[in-house]
Amino acid sequence: MADLKYEADAGPEVGEIGDLPERLPGDPPEAAAGDDSGTDLLARAHRLLAAHPVADGYSGLPWALRRLPWFDLELGESAVDTDVPRMREGHVGALFWALHLPEALDGDRAVGATLEQLDLVKTVVRAHAEGLRLADTPGPITDALHSGRVAVLPGPAGAAALGDSLGILRSLHGLGLRALTLSGVSWASESGLTRFGEEVLREMNRLGVLADLSGASADTVRRACAVSKAPVLCARSAARALRPHPANLPDDLLAELSAVRGLCMVPFTAEQTGPSVRDVADHLDHVREIAGPGCVGLSGTYDAGAAHPQDLSDASCYPHLVAELLRRGWSETDIALLTWGNVQRVLREADFTAREAQRRRAPSTMKIAELDG
């Protein structure tokens, strides 16, 4: 991927894993030795997540809230899967709020609806300032964590939100957009990225907007991995070797994602991963085996209209999954990467890439007609 050397880390952040102890404070000796008691494992999971909370790759909450006449996420909201009390119970530290739209919306309607969703995200965060804080770079995310709030990152949005305009991409970024899904448009299709699509990706790198490749064609994934100078991610992709869902990644693409230090974020949906928490853990095992522990993350996919596995029904349930991984022998270091460290690394590298690109490259003024005809 890259002719840039990532040197963004001036020092460790709170929640980094470099000096993670073999045992967490308060662990009894028998727990560190591998006690597989369900109660002990769940207690260890809570302690581990308290130190290294979840940075979740996908929440459909903005669209779900549109249909509610009234809601209070601070007090608790039973009409959705995600609210502040359940995120605190589940140790969620950061959350991408997706801006995806119904497929029927395209063109100017998609642009307008995405702007409305961004406005809704900001309105919701302002109305719940005790529990939520808007963030788009690693520093504010860490600040939100220190203040006991959940960091909200707007995105991913659908590629149709750009209206084939790099100026709109810059405007959306200025309003807080942090990730864009590269699929469903003429310049990112089954045939891969066109010349304009590559220009969009370069401009995303310059701005610091992450490329989400979930649901993209294999040719788009490969070309994006080759073109992007920043890490790419798949915000909702599990292992196709275990479940043949079209959004899941085959092993060869998982290997390519690993080669460019990208991130595969495994969703908690019965359709993509299976009906139980053990099925989700199977996918995490497989992705870690193929791509490595530095390339796997979590995507609750709550409030996105999907059925969830047993014991993973809402945003409070992450400790159940971590307890299952501890039972399987995952090290605390690998779990800390999974929950927090890998997402923070991708965000830091994207931020560094953007700063370097802005020194070398002016905003692109290219048009789709000029590049794709």
C-alpha positions in Angstrom: 0.0 0.0 0.0 2.3 2.4 0.6 5.1 4.8 0.0 4.3 6.5 3.3 5.9 5.5 6.5 3.5 5.8 9.4 5.1 7.7 12.3 1.9 9.1 13.8 2.4 7.7 17.3 4.2 10.2 19.5 3.5 8.0 22.5 1.1 5.5 23.9 -2.6 6.6 24.4 -4.7 5.6 27.3 -6.1 2.2 26.4 -3.1 1.2 24.2 -1.9 -2.4 24.6 1.8 -2.1 24.5 2.2 -2.6 28.2 -0.9 -4.7 28.9 -0.2 -6.9 31.9 -0.5 -10.6 31.8 -3.3 -10.3 34.3 -5.7 -7.5 34.9 -6.0 -5.8 38.3 -8.2 -7.8 40.5 -7.9 -11.1 38.7 -7.6 -14.1 41.1 -4.6 -16.3 40.3 -6.8 -19.2 39.2 -8.5 -16.9 36.6 -5.1 -16.0 35.0 -4.2 -19.7 34.9 -7.2 -20.5 32.6 -10.2 -21.1 34.8 -13.1 -21.8 32.4 -15.9 -21.1 34.9 -18.5 -19.0 33.1 -18.9 -16.6 36.0 -15.1 -16.0 36.3 -14.7 -15.6 32.5 -17.5 -13.0 32.4 -16.0 -11.1 35.3 -12.6 -11.2 33.5 -14.3 -10.0 30.3 -15.8 -7.0 32.2 -12.4 -6.1 33.7 -10.6 -6.4 30.3 -13.3 -4.3 28.6 -13.1 -1.6 31.3 -9.4 -1.1 30.3 -9.9 -1.7 26.6 -13.4 -0.8 25.6 -15.2 -1.7 22.3 -14.7 0.5 19.2 -17.6 -0.8 17.2 -17.6 -0.5 13.4 -21.2 -0.2 12.5 -24.5 1.0 14.1 -27.7 1.7 12.2 -29.0 3.9 15.0 -29.4 7.2 13.0 -31.9 5.7 10.5 -33.7 3.8 13.3 -34.2 7.0 15.3 -35.9 8.7 12.3 -39.1 6.6 12.9 -39.4 7.4 16.6 -41.5 10.4 17.6 -39.6 10.7 20.8 -36.6 9.0 22.4 -34.2 9.4 25.3 -30.9 7.5 24.8 -29.6 8.7 28.2 -32.4 7.3 30.2 -32.8 4.2 28.0 -34.7 3.5 24.9 -36.4 0.1 24.5 -37.4 0.8 20.9 -33.8 0.4 19.7 -30.9 -1.9 20.4 -28.5 0.9 21.4 -28.7 3.5 24.2 -26.3 5.0 26.7 -27.0 2.6 29.6 -26.6 -0.5 27.5 -23.4 0.9 25.9 -22.0 1.5 29.3 -22.9 -2.0 30.4 -21.3 -3.4 27.2 -18.2 -1.1 27.6 -18.6 0.7 24.3 -16.0 3.4 24.0 -16.5 4.5 20.3 -19.1 3.7 17.7 -19.4 4.4 14.0 -23.0 5.6 13.3 -23.8 4.5 9.7 -25.4 6.9 7.3 -26.5 4.3 4.8 -29.8 4.8 3.0 -32.5 2.6 1.5 -31.4 1.5 -2.0 -34.3 3.3 -3.7 -32.6 6.6 -2.8 -30.0 7.8 -5.3 -28.7 11.0 -7.0 -29.7 14.2 -5.5 -32.1 12.4 -3.1 -29.3 10.4 -1.7 -27.1 13.5 -1.2 -30.0 15.3 0.6 -30.9 12.3 2.8 -27.3 11.9 3.8 -27.0 15.5 4.8 -30.2 15.1 6.8 -28.7 12.1 8.6 -25.5 14.0 9.4 -27.7 16.7 10.9 -29.6 14.2 12.9 -26.4 12.6 14.3 -25.2 16.0 15.5 -28.6 16.9 17.0 -28.8 13.5 18.8 -25.3 13.9 20.2 -25.9 17.5 21.4 -29.2 16.3 23.1 -27.3 13.5 24.9 -24.1 15.4 25.9 -23.7 13.5 29.2 -23.3 10.2 27.4 -22.2 11.0 23.8 -19.5 13.1 22.2 -18.9 13.7 18.4 -15.4 12.7 17.4 -13.6 12.1 14.1 -9.9 11.7 15.0 -7.9 9.7 17.6 -7.4 12.6 20.0 -11.1 13.5 20.5 -11.9 9.8 20.7 -9.5 9.4 23.6 -10.8 12.7 25.2 -14.4 11.3 25.0 -13.2 8.1 26.7 -11.5 10.0 29.5 -14.6 12.0 30.2 -16.8 8.9 30.4 -18.6 9.4 27.1 -19.0 7.3 24.0 -17.3 8.8 21.0 -19.6 8.9 18.0 -18.0 8.8 14.5 -20.3 9.6 11.6 -20.1 7.0 8.8 -19.9 4.9 6.8 -22.1 6.6 4.2 -23.0 5.1 0.9 -21.0 6.1 -2.2 -24.3 7.5 -3.7 -24.1 10.3 -1.2 -21.4 12.0 -3.2 -23.5 12.5 -6.3 -20.3 11.8 -8.3 -18.8 15.1 -6.9 -15.5 15.4 -5.1 -16.7 18.8 -3.8 -19.6 17.0 -2.1 -17.1 14.5 -0.6 -15.2 17.4 0.9 -18.4 19.1 2.2 -19.5 15.8 3.9 -16.1 15.5 5.4 -16.3 19.0 6.7 -19.6 18.1 8.4 -17.9 15.1 10.1 -18.1 12.1 7.7 -15.4 9.6 8.7 -16.0 6.6 6.3 -17.5 5.9 2.9 -18.7 2.5 1.5 -17.3 2.0 -2.0 -20.1 0.1 -3.8 -23.4 0.6 -5.6 -22.2 3.3 -8.0 -20.9 3.4 -11.5 -17.4 4.1 -10.4 -17.3 1.3 -7.8 -19.1 -1.6 -9.2 -18.7 -5.3 -10.0 -16.0 -4.3 -12.5 -14.0 -2.6 -9.8 -12.9 1.0 -9.5 -12.9 3.2 -12.5 -10.4 6.0 -13.0 -12.8 8.4 -11.3 -13.3 5.8 -8.5 -9.5 5.8 -7.9 -9.5 9.6 -7.8 -12.3 9.5 -5.2 -10.2 7.1 -3.1 -7.1 9.4 -3.4 -9.2 12.3 -2.3 -10.6 10.3 0.6 -6.9 9.6 1.6 -6.2 13.3 1.5 -9.1 14.1 3.7 -8.8 11.2 6.1 -12.1 9.5 5.2 -11.8 5.7 5.6 -12.7 3.4 2.7 -15.3 0.8 3.7 -15.2 -2.2 1.3 -18.0 -4.3 2.9 -20.3 -5.5 0.1 -17.9 -4.3 -2.6 -16.9 -6.6 -5.5 -13.7 -8.6 -5.3 -12.1 -6.4 -8.0 -13.0 -3.2 -6.1 -11.5 -4.6 -2.9 -8.3 -5.6 -4.7 -7.9 -2.3 -6.5 -8.8 -0.2 -3.4 -6.1 -2.1 -1.5 -3.6 -1.3 -4.2 -4.5 2.4 -4.6 -5.1 3.5 -1.0 -2.3 4.9 1.0 -4.3 4.6 4.2 -5.6 1.4 5.7 -9.0 0.2 4.3 -11.7 -1.6 6.4 -14.6 -3.9 5.9 -17.1 -2.6 8.4 -19.5 -5.6 8.1 -17.7 -8.6 6.8 -17.1 -12.1 8.3 -15.4 -15.2 6.9 -16.9 -16.6 3.7 -15.1 -19.9 4.4 -17.5 -20.4 7.3 -20.7 -18.8 5.9 -21.2 -18.0 2.2 -22.8 -14.6 2.5 -21.9 -12.2 -0.3 -20.6 -9.5 2.1 -18.3 -12.0 3.8 -14.7 -12.2 2.6 -13.0 -15.2 1.1 -9.6 -16.2 2.5 -7.6 -14.7 -0.4 -9.2 -11.2 0.2 -8.6 -11.6 3.9 -4.9 -12.1 3.1 -4.9 -9.1 0.9 -6.5 -7.0 3.6 -3.9 -8.2 6.0 -1.1 -7.3 3.6 -2.2 -3.6 3.6 -2.8 -3.5 7.3 -6.6 -3.2 6.8 -9.3 -4.3 9.2 -12.1 -6.8 8.9 -14.9 -6.0 11.4 -17.0 -9.1 12.0 -20.7 -8.4 12.3 -23.1 -9.8 15.0 -25.8 -10.9 12.6 -27.4 -14.4 12.4 -27.4 -14.1 8.5 -23.6 -13.4 8.2 -22.1 -15.2 11.2 -24.7 -17.7 12.5 -27.2 -18.0 15.4 -25.0 -18.1 18.4 -22.2 -16.3 20.1 -20.0 -19.3 19.4 -20.6 -18.8 15.7 -19.4 -15.2 15.9 -16.3 -16.4 17.8 -15.7 -19.0 15.1 -15.5 -16.2 12.5 -13.2 -14.2 14.7 -10.9 -17.2 15.1 -10.9 -17.7 11.4 -10.2 -14.0 10.5 -7.4 -13.9 13.1 -5.8 -17.1 11.7 -5.9 -15.8 8.1 -5.3 -12.1 8.5 -3.6 -11.9 11.9 -4.7 -10.4 15.3 -3.9 -6.9 14.0 -6.6 -7.0 11.3 -9.8 -8.1 13.1 -12.4 -6.0 14.8 -16.0 -6.0 16.0 -19.2 -4.7 14.3 -22.3 -5.0 16.4 -24.5 -4.0 13.5 -27.2 -3.1 15.9 -30.3 -1.2 14.8 -29.6 -2.1 11.2 -32.6 -4.4 10.8 -30.7 -7.7 11.2 -31.4 -10.6 13.5 -28.7 -11.1 16.1 -27.1 -14.2 17.5 -28.2 -15.5 20.9 -26.5 -13.7 23.8 -25.6 -10.8 21.5 -29.0 -9.1 21.2 -28.0 -5.5 22.0 -25.2 -3.2 22.8 -24.8 -4.5 26.3 -23.7 -7.9 25.2 -20.0 -7.5 24.2 -18.8 -9.1 27.5 -20.5 -12.4 26.5 -18.4 -12.6 23.4 -15.2 -11.6 25.1 -15.8 -14.3 27.8 -16.2 -16.9 24.9 -12.9 -15.7 23.4 -11.2 -16.1 26.8 -12.6 -19.6 27.1 -11.0 -20.4 23.7 -7.6 -19.2 24.9 -7.4 -15.8 23.3 -4.7 -13.7 25.0 -5.7 -10.5 26.7 -3.4 -8.7 24.3 -5.2 -10.0 21.2 -8.6 -9.2 22.7 -7.4 -5.6 23.5 -6.4 -5.3 19.8 -9.8 -6.7 18.7 -11.9 -4.4 20.9 -9.9 -1.1 20.8 -6.4 -1.2 19.5 -6.9 -2.1 15.9 -9.5 0.6 15.2 -7.4 3.2 16.9 -4.4 2.2 14.8 -6.3 2.5 11.6 -7.7 5.9 12.6 -4.2 7.1 13.5 -2.6 5.9 10.3 -5.4 7.4 8.2 -5.0 10.7 10.0 -1.2 10.7 9.4 -1.7 9.8 5.7 -4.2 12.7 5.4 -1.7 15.2 6.9 1.1 14.1 4.6 -1.2 14.1 1.5 -2.4 17.6 2.2 1.2 18.8 2.1 1.7 17.2 -1.3 -1.6 17.4 -3.1 -4.2 20.1 -3.6 -7.9 19.3 -3.5 -8.9 17.4 -6.7 -11.1 19.2 -9.2 -11.5 16.2 -11.5 -15.0 15.4 -12.9 -16.4 11.9 -13.6 -16.9 12.9 -17.3 -13.2 13.8 -17.6 -12.0 10.5 -16.3 -14.7 7.9 -17.2 -16.2 9.6 -20.3 
